[in-house]
Amino acid sequence: MAAPLRDIVRAFEAMGGVVESPKKGSHWKAKMGGKSYPLPAHNGERSEIRDLYIKGLCRCFDIDESEFRKKL
């Protein structure tokens, strides 16, 4: 199930991470603990982020995907 970027940002920041908007281009960066993961968002905060990227985000930062999705 895809989710809006603004919901992902809110949930990720509640878990202690930071999401930075792009300085140029369309990929936002989720950062936590020295790691970084790109989130393609061509329509800014209104962009729908696909499951593929949500699963990758959780895998990259060792976040339980079901717990993350509850916060969306």
PyMOL Python script that loads the backbone (N, CA, C, O; Angstrom):
from pymol import cmd

cmd.read_pdbstr("""\
ATOM      1  N   MET A   1       0.845  -1.176   0.000  1.00  0.00           N
ATOM      2  CA  MET A   1       0.000   0.000   0.000  1.00  0.00           C
ATOM      3  C   MET A   1       0.891   1.241   0.000  1.00  0.00           C
ATOM      4  O   MET A   1       1.695   1.430   0.913  1.00  0.00           O
ATOM      5  N   ALA A   2       0.754   2.062  -0.994  1.00  0.00           N
ATOM      6  CA  ALA A   2       1.541   3.294  -1.085  1.00  0.00           C
ATOM      7  C   ALA A   2       1.075   4.291  -0.030  1.00  0.00           C
ATOM      8  O   ALA A   2      -0.047   4.204   0.469  1.00  0.00           O
ATOM      9  N   ALA A   3       1.947   5.235   0.301  1.00  0.00           N
ATOM     10  CA  ALA A   3       1.619   6.240   1.306  1.00  0.00           C
ATOM     11  C   ALA A   3       2.162   7.592   0.864  1.00  0.00           C
ATOM     12  O   ALA A   3       3.187   7.654   0.186  1.00  0.00           O
ATOM     13  N   PRO A   4       1.486   8.679   1.241  1.00  0.00           N
ATOM     14  CA  PRO A   4       1.993  10.015   0.905  1.00  0.00           C
ATOM     15  C   PRO A   4       3.317  10.288   1.615  1.00  0.00           C
ATOM     16  O   PRO A   4       3.533   9.841   2.741  1.00  0.00           O
ATOM     17  N   LEU A   5       4.186  11.015   0.954  1.00  0.00           N
ATOM     18  CA  LEU A   5       5.488  11.339   1.530  1.00  0.00           C
ATOM     19  C   LEU A   5       5.343  12.041   2.868  1.00  0.00           C
ATOM     20  O   LEU A   5       6.106  11.761   3.792  1.00  0.00           O
ATOM     21  N   ARG A   6       4.379  12.946   2.994  1.00  0.00           N
ATOM     22  CA  ARG A   6       4.222  13.687   4.263  1.00  0.00           C
ATOM     23  C   ARG A   6       3.951  12.743   5.427  1.00  0.00           C
ATOM     24  O   ARG A   6       4.407  13.001   6.541  1.00  0.00           O
ATOM     25  N   ASP A   7       3.207  11.636   5.193  1.00  0.00           N
ATOM     26  CA  ASP A   7       2.954  10.657   6.255  1.00  0.00           C
ATOM     27  C   ASP A   7       4.221   9.875   6.590  1.00  0.00           C
ATOM     28  O   ASP A   7       4.483   9.573   7.755  1.00  0.00           O
ATOM     29  N   ILE A   8       4.998   9.553   5.570  1.00  0.00           N
ATOM     30  CA  ILE A   8       6.255   8.831   5.792  1.00  0.00           C
ATOM     31  C   ILE A   8       7.223   9.705   6.574  1.00  0.00           C
ATOM     32  O   ILE A   8       7.895   9.221   7.485  1.00  0.00           O
ATOM     33  N   VAL A   9       7.303  10.984   6.230  1.00  0.00           N
ATOM     34  CA  VAL A   9       8.183  11.914   6.945  1.00  0.00           C
ATOM     35  C   VAL A   9       7.783  11.977   8.417  1.00  0.00           C
ATOM     36  O   VAL A   9       8.637  11.888   9.299  1.00  0.00           O
ATOM     37  N   ARG A  10       6.495  12.131   8.681  1.00  0.00           N
ATOM     38  CA  ARG A  10       6.003  12.228  10.058  1.00  0.00           C
ATOM     39  C   ARG A  10       6.333  10.972  10.852  1.00  0.00           C
ATOM     40  O   ARG A  10       6.817  11.061  11.980  1.00  0.00           O
ATOM     41  N   ALA A  11       6.075   9.801  10.270  1.00  0.00           N
ATOM     42  CA  ALA A  11       6.332   8.537  10.962  1.00  0.00           C
ATOM     43  C   ALA A  11       7.826   8.317  11.176  1.00  0.00           C
ATOM     44  O   ALA A  11       8.237   7.870  12.247  1.00  0.00           O
ATOM     45  N   PHE A  12       8.636   8.623  10.178  1.00  0.00           N
ATOM     46  CA  PHE A  12      10.081   8.406  10.272  1.00  0.00           C
ATOM     47  C   PHE A  12      10.700   9.338  11.311  1.00  0.00           C
ATOM     48  O   PHE A  12      11.567   8.925  12.081  1.00  0.00           O
ATOM     49  N   GLU A  13      10.257  10.592  11.332  1.00  0.00           N
ATOM     50  CA  GLU A  13      10.788  11.532  12.313  1.00  0.00           C
ATOM     51  C   GLU A  13      10.346  11.178  13.731  1.00  0.00           C
ATOM     52  O   GLU A  13      11.064  11.468  14.688  1.00  0.00           O
ATOM     53  N   ALA A  14       9.180  10.560  13.879  1.00  0.00           N
ATOM     54  CA  ALA A  14       8.729  10.102  15.195  1.00  0.00           C
ATOM     55  C   ALA A  14       9.613   8.967  15.720  1.00  0.00           C
ATOM     56  O   ALA A  14       9.688   8.736  16.927  1.00  0.00           O
ATOM     57  N   MET A  15      10.282   8.263  14.802  1.00  0.00           N
ATOM     58  CA  MET A  15      11.178   7.165  15.190  1.00  0.00           C
ATOM     59  C   MET A  15      12.614   7.642  15.356  1.00  0.00           C
ATOM     60  O   MET A  15      13.511   6.828  15.571  1.00  0.00           O
ATOM     61  N   GLY A  16      12.844   8.934  15.262  1.00  0.00           N
ATOM     62  CA  GLY A  16      14.174   9.480  15.499  1.00  0.00           C
ATOM     63  C   GLY A  16      14.989   9.800  14.265  1.00  0.00           C
ATOM     64  O   GLY A  16      16.154  10.182  14.379  1.00  0.00           O
ATOM     65  N   GLY A  17      14.405   9.653  13.092  1.00  0.00           N
ATOM     66  CA  GLY A  17      15.122   9.957  11.859  1.00  0.00           C
ATOM     67  C   GLY A  17      14.872  11.375  11.388  1.00  0.00           C
ATOM     68  O   GLY A  17      14.112  12.124  12.002  1.00  0.00           O
ATOM     69  N   VAL A  18      15.517  11.731  10.294  1.00  0.00           N
ATOM     70  CA  VAL A  18      15.373  13.052   9.679  1.00  0.00           C
ATOM     71  C   VAL A  18      15.165  12.833   8.184  1.00  0.00           C
ATOM     72  O   VAL A  18      15.814  11.978   7.581  1.00  0.00           O
ATOM     73  N   VAL A  19      14.261  13.604   7.591  1.00  0.00           N
ATOM     74  CA  VAL A  19      14.054  13.552   6.142  1.00  0.00           C
ATOM     75  C   VAL A  19      14.347  14.936   5.583  1.00  0.00           C
ATOM     76  O   VAL A  19      13.736  15.925   5.988  1.00  0.00           O
ATOM     77  N   GLU A  20      15.290  14.992   4.646  1.00  0.00           N
ATOM     78  CA  GLU A  20      15.701  16.261   4.046  1.00  0.00           C
ATOM     79  C   GLU A  20      15.105  16.406   2.661  1.00  0.00           C
ATOM     80  O   GLU A  20      15.087  15.459   1.875  1.00  0.00           O
ATOM     81  N   SER A  21      14.614  17.611   2.369  1.00  0.00           N
ATOM     82  CA  SER A  21      14.102  17.883   1.034  1.00  0.00           C
ATOM     83  C   SER A  21      15.285  18.019   0.073  1.00  0.00           C
ATOM     84  O   SER A  21      16.400  18.317   0.500  1.00  0.00           O
ATOM     85  N   PRO A  22      15.047  17.804  -1.215  1.00  0.00           N
ATOM     86  CA  PRO A  22      16.152  17.879  -2.172  1.00  0.00           C
ATOM     87  C   PRO A  22      16.627  19.310  -2.410  1.00  0.00           C
ATOM     88  O   PRO A  22      15.829  20.245  -2.486  1.00  0.00           O
ATOM     89  N   LYS A  23      17.926  19.455  -2.525  1.00  0.00           N
ATOM     90  CA  LYS A  23      18.478  20.764  -2.873  1.00  0.00           C
ATOM     91  C   LYS A  23      18.289  21.001  -4.365  1.00  0.00           C
ATOM     92  O   LYS A  23      18.068  22.131  -4.800  1.00  0.00           O
ATOM     93  N   LYS A  24      18.378  19.935  -5.141  1.00  0.00           N
ATOM     94  CA  LYS A  24      18.009  19.947  -6.558  1.00  0.00           C
ATOM     95  C   LYS A  24      17.578  18.533  -6.912  1.00  0.00           C
ATOM     96  O   LYS A  24      18.014  17.570  -6.281  1.00  0.00           O
ATOM     97  N   GLY A  25      16.748  18.410  -7.891  1.00  0.00           N
ATOM     98  CA  GLY A  25      16.239  17.100  -8.256  1.00  0.00           C
ATOM     99  C   GLY A  25      14.965  16.776  -7.506  1.00  0.00           C
ATOM    100  O   GLY A  25      14.281  17.677  -7.020  1.00  0.00           O
ATOM    101  N   SER A  26      14.641  15.492  -7.408  1.00  0.00           N
ATOM    102  CA  SER A  26      13.360  15.102  -6.824  1.00  0.00           C
ATOM    103  C   SER A  26      13.476  14.075  -5.696  1.00  0.00           C
ATOM    104  O   SER A  26      12.461  13.686  -5.117  1.00  0.00           O
ATOM    105  N   HIS A  27      14.673  13.637  -5.377  1.00  0.00           N
ATOM    106  CA  HIS A  27      14.825  12.606  -4.355  1.00  0.00           C
ATOM    107  C   HIS A  27      15.088  13.210  -2.982  1.00  0.00           C
ATOM    108  O   HIS A  27      16.087  13.896  -2.765  1.00  0.00           O
ATOM    109  N   TRP A  28      14.163  12.937  -2.057  1.00  0.00           N
ATOM    110  CA  TRP A  28      14.323  13.340  -0.672  1.00  0.00           C
ATOM    111  C   TRP A  28      15.241  12.324  -0.003  1.00  0.00           C
ATOM    112  O   TRP A  28      15.368  11.205  -0.500  1.00  0.00           O
ATOM    113  N   LYS A  29      15.883  12.675   1.105  1.00  0.00           N
ATOM    114  CA  LYS A  29      16.817  11.760   1.769  1.00  0.00           C
ATOM    115  C   LYS A  29      16.375  11.508   3.198  1.00  0.00           C
ATOM    116  O   LYS A  29      16.243  12.437   3.995  1.00  0.00           O
ATOM    117  N   ALA A  30      16.150  10.244   3.509  1.00  0.00           N
ATOM    118  CA  ALA A  30      15.863   9.825   4.882  1.00  0.00           C
ATOM    119  C   ALA A  30      17.205   9.478   5.518  1.00  0.00           C
ATOM    120  O   ALA A  30      17.987   8.716   4.950  1.00  0.00           O
ATOM    121  N   LYS A  31      17.471  10.039   6.699  1.00  0.00           N
ATOM    122  CA  LYS A  31      18.754   9.813   7.364  1.00  0.00           C
ATOM    123  C   LYS A  31      18.538   9.430   8.824  1.00  0.00           C
ATOM    124  O   LYS A  31      17.680   9.968   9.523  1.00  0.00           O
ATOM    125  N   MET A  32      19.362   8.473   9.247  1.00  0.00           N
ATOM    126  CA  MET A  32      19.352   8.057  10.645  1.00  0.00           C
ATOM    127  C   MET A  32      20.623   7.262  10.915  1.00  0.00           C
ATOM    128  O   MET A  32      20.969   6.361  10.152  1.00  0.00           O
ATOM    129  N   GLY A  33      21.308   7.591  11.985  1.00  0.00           N
ATOM    130  CA  GLY A  33      22.473   6.815  12.392  1.00  0.00           C
ATOM    131  C   GLY A  33      23.576   6.711  11.361  1.00  0.00           C
ATOM    132  O   GLY A  33      24.222   5.668  11.265  1.00  0.00           O
ATOM    133  N   GLY A  34      23.812   7.739  10.600  1.00  0.00           N
ATOM    134  CA  GLY A  34      24.883   7.717   9.607  1.00  0.00           C
ATOM    135  C   GLY A  34      24.513   7.066   8.288  1.00  0.00           C
ATOM    136  O   GLY A  34      25.335   7.037   7.372  1.00  0.00           O
ATOM    137  N   LYS A  35      23.300   6.540   8.164  1.00  0.00           N
ATOM    138  CA  LYS A  35      22.834   5.930   6.920  1.00  0.00           C
ATOM    139  C   LYS A  35      21.895   6.891   6.213  1.00  0.00           C
ATOM    140  O   LYS A  35      21.307   7.781   6.829  1.00  0.00           O
ATOM    141  N   SER A  36      21.764   6.693   4.903  1.00  0.00           N
ATOM    142  CA  SER A  36      20.890   7.542   4.094  1.00  0.00           C
ATOM    143  C   SER A  36      20.120   6.663   3.110  1.00  0.00           C
ATOM    144  O   SER A  36      20.658   5.681   2.598  1.00  0.00           O
ATOM    145  N   TYR A  37      18.855   7.017   2.847  1.00  0.00           N
ATOM    146  CA  TYR A  37      18.032   6.267   1.896  1.00  0.00           C
ATOM    147  C   TYR A  37      17.236   7.262   1.049  1.00  0.00           C
ATOM    148  O   TYR A  37      16.556   8.127   1.600  1.00  0.00           O
ATOM    149  N   PRO A  38      17.309   7.152  -0.289  1.00  0.00           N
ATOM    150  CA  PRO A  38      16.597   8.092  -1.156  1.00  0.00           C
ATOM    151  C   PRO A  38      15.121   7.743  -1.309  1.00  0.00           C
ATOM    152  O   PRO A  38      14.754   6.573  -1.415  1.00  0.00           O
ATOM    153  N   LEU A  39      14.282   8.775  -1.320  1.00  0.00           N
ATOM    154  CA  LEU A  39      12.848   8.600  -1.548  1.00  0.00           C
ATOM    155  C   LEU A  39      12.451   9.448  -2.753  1.00  0.00           C
ATOM    156  O   LEU A  39      12.507  10.675  -2.679  1.00  0.00           O
ATOM    157  N   PRO A  40      12.048   8.817  -3.868  1.00  0.00           N
ATOM    158  CA  PRO A  40      11.679   9.582  -5.056  1.00  0.00           C
ATOM    159  C   PRO A  40      10.330  10.257  -4.855  1.00  0.00           C
ATOM    160  O   PRO A  40       9.322   9.584  -4.635  1.00  0.00           O
ATOM    161  N   ALA A  41      10.308  11.565  -4.927  1.00  0.00           N
ATOM    162  CA  ALA A  41       9.077  12.322  -4.701  1.00  0.00           C
ATOM    163  C   ALA A  41       9.002  13.459  -5.706  1.00  0.00           C
ATOM    164  O   ALA A  41       9.384  14.590  -5.403  1.00  0.00           O
ATOM    165  N   HIS A  42       8.513  13.161  -6.898  1.00  0.00           N
ATOM    166  CA  HIS A  42       8.478  14.141  -7.978  1.00  0.00           C
ATOM    167  C   HIS A  42       7.434  15.231  -7.752  1.00  0.00           C
ATOM    168  O   HIS A  42       7.513  16.297  -8.362  1.00  0.00           O
ATOM    169  N   ASN A  43       6.452  14.974  -6.880  1.00  0.00           N
ATOM    170  CA  ASN A  43       5.413  15.967  -6.579  1.00  0.00           C
ATOM    171  C   ASN A  43       5.535  16.491  -5.151  1.00  0.00           C
ATOM    172  O   ASN A  43       4.542  16.898  -4.549  1.00  0.00           O
ATOM    173  N   GLY A  44       6.737  16.481  -4.618  1.00  0.00           N
ATOM    174  CA  GLY A  44       6.952  16.986  -3.262  1.00  0.00           C
ATOM    175  C   GLY A  44       6.244  16.150  -2.214  1.00  0.00           C
ATOM    176  O   GLY A  44       6.172  14.927  -2.333  1.00  0.00           O
ATOM    177  N   GLU A  45       5.719  16.807  -1.182  1.00  0.00           N
ATOM    178  CA  GLU A  45       5.088  16.095  -0.074  1.00  0.00           C
ATOM    179  C   GLU A  45       3.796  15.390  -0.476  1.00  0.00           C
ATOM    180  O   GLU A  45       3.316  14.523   0.254  1.00  0.00           O
ATOM    181  N   ARG A  46       3.232  15.746  -1.616  1.00  0.00           N
ATOM    182  CA  ARG A  46       1.999  15.089  -2.081  1.00  0.00           C
ATOM    183  C   ARG A  46       2.286  13.790  -2.817  1.00  0.00           C
ATOM    184  O   ARG A  46       1.350  13.068  -3.159  1.00  0.00           O
ATOM    185  N   SER A  47       3.531  13.473  -3.067  1.00  0.00           N
ATOM    186  CA  SER A  47       3.895  12.269  -3.805  1.00  0.00           C
ATOM    187  C   SER A  47       3.493  11.015  -3.045  1.00  0.00           C
ATOM    188  O   SER A  47       3.592  10.954  -1.819  1.00  0.00           O
ATOM    189  N   GLU A  48       3.042  10.026  -3.784  1.00  0.00           N
ATOM    190  CA  GLU A  48       2.750   8.715  -3.211  1.00  0.00           C
ATOM    191  C   GLU A  48       4.020   7.871  -3.327  1.00  0.00           C
ATOM    192  O   GLU A  48       4.552   7.678  -4.421  1.00  0.00           O
ATOM    193  N   ILE A  49       4.492   7.377  -2.199  1.00  0.00           N
ATOM    194  CA  ILE A  49       5.701   6.553  -2.176  1.00  0.00           C
ATOM    195  C   ILE A  49       5.269   5.088  -2.225  1.00  0.00           C
ATOM    196  O   ILE A  49       4.478   4.637  -1.397  1.00  0.00           O
ATOM    197  N   ARG A  50       5.794   4.358  -3.199  1.00  0.00           N
ATOM    198  CA  ARG A  50       5.395   2.966  -3.411  1.00  0.00           C
ATOM    199  C   ARG A  50       5.934   2.049  -2.319  1.00  0.00           C
ATOM    200  O   ARG A  50       6.882   2.377  -1.605  1.00  0.00           O
ATOM    201  N   ASP A  51       5.291   0.887  -2.220  1.00  0.00           N
ATOM    202  CA  ASP A  51       5.679  -0.137  -1.239  1.00  0.00           C
ATOM    203  C   ASP A  51       7.149  -0.517  -1.328  1.00  0.00           C
ATOM    204  O   ASP A  51       7.806  -0.738  -0.310  1.00  0.00           O
ATOM    205  N   LEU A  52       7.652  -0.589  -2.531  1.00  0.00           N
ATOM    206  CA  LEU A  52       9.053  -0.948  -2.752  1.00  0.00           C
ATOM    207  C   LEU A  52       9.982  -0.064  -1.928  1.00  0.00           C
ATOM    208  O   LEU A  52      10.928  -0.555  -1.312  1.00  0.00           O
ATOM    209  N   TYR A  53       9.715   1.231  -1.915  1.00  0.00           N
ATOM    210  CA  TYR A  53      10.569   2.176  -1.194  1.00  0.00           C
ATOM    211  C   TYR A  53      10.300   2.160   0.310  1.00  0.00           C
ATOM    212  O   TYR A  53      11.218   2.370   1.103  1.00  0.00           O
ATOM    213  N   ILE A  54       9.061   1.916   0.706  1.00  0.00           N
ATOM    214  CA  ILE A  54       8.750   1.820   2.132  1.00  0.00           C
ATOM    215  C   ILE A  54       9.452   0.609   2.733  1.00  0.00           C
ATOM    216  O   ILE A  54      10.032   0.697   3.815  1.00  0.00           O
ATOM    217  N   LYS A  55       9.399  -0.520   2.030  1.00  0.00           N
ATOM    218  CA  LYS A  55      10.090  -1.730   2.503  1.00  0.00           C
ATOM    219  C   LYS A  55      11.598  -1.511   2.546  1.00  0.00           C
ATOM    220  O   LYS A  55      12.262  -1.944   3.488  1.00  0.00           O
ATOM    221  N   GLY A  56      12.141  -0.843   1.536  1.00  0.00           N
ATOM    222  CA  GLY A  56      13.574  -0.550   1.497  1.00  0.00           C
ATOM    223  C   GLY A  56      14.002   0.368   2.627  1.00  0.00           C
ATOM    224  O   GLY A  56      15.066   0.181   3.217  1.00  0.00           O
ATOM    225  N   LEU A  57      13.172   1.362   2.930  1.00  0.00           N
ATOM    226  CA  LEU A  57      13.443   2.284   4.029  1.00  0.00           C
ATOM    227  C   LEU A  57      13.512   1.519   5.353  1.00  0.00           C
ATOM    228  O   LEU A  57      14.437   1.715   6.141  1.00  0.00           O
ATOM    229  N   CYS A  58      12.544   0.663   5.586  1.00  0.00           N
ATOM    230  CA  CYS A  58      12.516  -0.123   6.825  1.00  0.00           C
ATOM    231  C   CYS A  58      13.710  -1.067   6.903  1.00  0.00           C
ATOM    232  O   CYS A  58      14.317  -1.215   7.964  1.00  0.00           O
ATOM    233  N   ARG A  59      14.046  -1.697   5.798  1.00  0.00           N
ATOM    234  CA  ARG A  59      15.182  -2.626   5.765  1.00  0.00           C
ATOM    235  C   ARG A  59      16.498  -1.885   5.999  1.00  0.00           C
ATOM    236  O   ARG A  59      17.365  -2.378   6.721  1.00  0.00           O
ATOM    237  N   CYS A  60      16.650  -0.721   5.404  1.00  0.00           N
ATOM    238  CA  CYS A  60      17.884   0.057   5.521  1.00  0.00           C
ATOM    239  C   CYS A  60      18.156   0.478   6.966  1.00  0.00           C
ATOM    240  O   CYS A  60      19.300   0.464   7.420  1.00  0.00           O
ATOM    241  N   PHE A  61      17.097   0.853   7.682  1.00  0.00           N
ATOM    242  CA  PHE A  61      17.269   1.380   9.042  1.00  0.00           C
ATOM    243  C   PHE A  61      16.861   0.382  10.125  1.00  0.00           C
ATOM    244  O   PHE A  61      16.715   0.759  11.288  1.00  0.00           O
ATOM    245  N   ASP A  62      16.678  -0.882   9.756  1.00  0.00           N
ATOM    246  CA  ASP A  62      16.292  -1.931  10.705  1.00  0.00           C
ATOM    247  C   ASP A  62      15.040  -1.556  11.502  1.00  0.00           C
ATOM    248  O   ASP A  62      15.002  -1.701  12.723  1.00  0.00           O
ATOM    249  N   ILE A  63      14.029  -1.075  10.798  1.00  0.00           N
ATOM    250  CA  ILE A  63      12.750  -0.716  11.408  1.00  0.00           C
ATOM    251  C   ILE A  63      11.753  -1.827  11.102  1.00  0.00           C
ATOM    252  O   ILE A  63      11.697  -2.327   9.979  1.00  0.00           O
ATOM    253  N   ASP A  64      10.967  -2.210  12.108  1.00  0.00           N
ATOM    254  CA  ASP A  64       9.923  -3.208  11.900  1.00  0.00           C
ATOM    255  C   ASP A  64       8.851  -2.588  10.988  1.00  0.00           C
ATOM    256  O   ASP A  64       8.223  -1.589  11.340  1.00  0.00           O
ATOM    257  N   GLU A  65       8.659  -3.192   9.825  1.00  0.00           N
ATOM    258  CA  GLU A  65       7.756  -2.610   8.825  1.00  0.00           C
ATOM    259  C   GLU A  65       6.326  -2.495   9.337  1.00  0.00           C
ATOM    260  O   GLU A  65       5.662  -1.496   9.062  1.00  0.00           O
ATOM    261  N   SER A  66       5.838  -3.477  10.067  1.00  0.00           N
ATOM    262  CA  SER A  66       4.462  -3.411  10.566  1.00  0.00           C
ATOM    263  C   SER A  66       4.301  -2.268  11.574  1.00  0.00           C
ATOM    264  O   SER A  66       3.270  -1.596  11.583  1.00  0.00           O
ATOM    265  N   GLU A  67       5.301  -2.045  12.414  1.00  0.00           N
ATOM    266  CA  GLU A  67       5.242  -0.930  13.362  1.00  0.00           C
ATOM    267  C   GLU A  67       5.288   0.405  12.628  1.00  0.00           C
ATOM    268  O   GLU A  67       4.590   1.348  13.003  1.00  0.00           O
ATOM    269  N   PHE A  68       6.103   0.485  11.591  1.00  0.00           N
ATOM    270  CA  PHE A  68       6.209   1.719  10.808  1.00  0.00           C
ATOM    271  C   PHE A  68       4.878   2.025  10.127  1.00  0.00           C
ATOM    272  O   PHE A  68       4.427   3.171  10.126  1.00  0.00           O
ATOM    273  N   ARG A  69       4.251   1.002   9.548  1.00  0.00           N
ATOM    274  CA  ARG A  69       2.998   1.212   8.843  1.00  0.00           C
ATOM    275  C   ARG A  69       1.870   1.620   9.788  1.00  0.00           C
ATOM    276  O   ARG A  69       0.941   2.311   9.370  1.00  0.00           O
ATOM    277  N   LYS A  70       1.936   1.208  11.048  1.00  0.00           N
ATOM    278  CA  LYS A  70       0.925   1.621  12.024  1.00  0.00           C
ATOM    279  C   LYS A  70       0.994   3.126  12.270  1.00  0.00           C
ATOM    280  O   LYS A  70      -0.018   3.744  12.602  1.00  0.00           O
ATOM    281  N   LYS A  71       2.164   3.717  12.113  1.00  0.00           N
ATOM    282  CA  LYS A  71       2.341   5.151  12.336  1.00  0.00           C
ATOM    283  C   LYS A  71       1.931   5.996  11.126  1.00  0.00           C
ATOM    284  O   LYS A  71       1.805   7.215  11.235  1.00  0.00           O
ATOM    285  N   LEU A  72       1.724   5.351   9.978  1.00  0.00           N
ATOM    286  CA  LEU A  72       1.348   6.096   8.766  1.00  0.00           C
ATOM    287  C   LEU A  72      -0.083   6.588   8.829  1.00  0.00           C
ATOM    288  O   LEU A  72      -0.556   7.230   7.892  1.00  0.00           O
TER     289      LEU A  72
END
""", "prot")
cmd.dss("prot")
cmd.show_as("cartoon", "prot")
cmd.util.cbc("prot")
cmd.orient("prot")
